[in-house]
Amino acid sequence: LSTYFEAVSCIEVLVERIEQDILDPGHTQCMDDLRLLLRSTSRLRRILAGHRALFTGLARPDFRPDDGEEPRR
């Protein structure tokens, strides 16, 4: 998960840079940054696709590894 958060952080920085560039009329590198952002998010989605079943299982309401013998109300 730490790798995921690092990747998302990099994407957030790139989004902020694109937003600033869009507002600056003299800056024309927006499209290159946007292409990089799209490639980065596509790569992250492909990486996470293999873990989707695991995260779905962890998110289930009946997944309670710390419950022991007592059921939750």
N, C-alpha and C positions, 0 to 999 in steps of 0.2 A: 504493500500500500504506500510505502514511502516513495517508491519510484513513481507511482501514480500522482501523488501530491506534488512532486517535483515537476513532472510533466505539465500538470495543470497550472502550476505557478508560472512556468515559462510561457505557456499559452496566454495566460492573463496579462503578462508583461507585454507580449506582442500585440494583444488586443488594445491595450492602453496606448501603445505607440501608434498603432493604426488610427485610433480615434484622434490623437493629437495631430497626426499628419493630415487627416481629412479636413481638420479645421484650419490648417495652414495652407493658404492658397499658393504659396511658392514651393511647396513640397510635392514632388510627383512620384515618390517611391511607394505610395500606398498599394498599388497593384502587386508589386513584388512581395511586400509584406503580407498581403492578403493571400497570395498563392502559398507562401510559406506556412501561414496559419492553417489553411485548408489541408495541406499535406500533413502537418503535425497532428491535427485533430483526426484525420483519417487513419494515420498510423496508430494513434492512441486507441481508437475504436477497435482496430484489428487486434491489437495486443490484448485488450480487455474482453474481446468476444469469447476467448477460450475460458475465461473465468466467470462468465455470466451465470452458469448453472450453480457454481459454488456460492456466489453472492446471493442468488435467489434462494438457495437452501438456508443460508444464514439469516435471511430476512423473514423466513416463515414464522408465523406466530407460535407454532408448536416446537420450534427449535429453542430449547432452554438447557444448555449444557450445565448450568450451575444450579439447577433446581433440586437436584438430589431426589429424594423420595416424596417430597411434599409438592402437590400441584399448586399452581398459582390460581388465585381467584379470578 
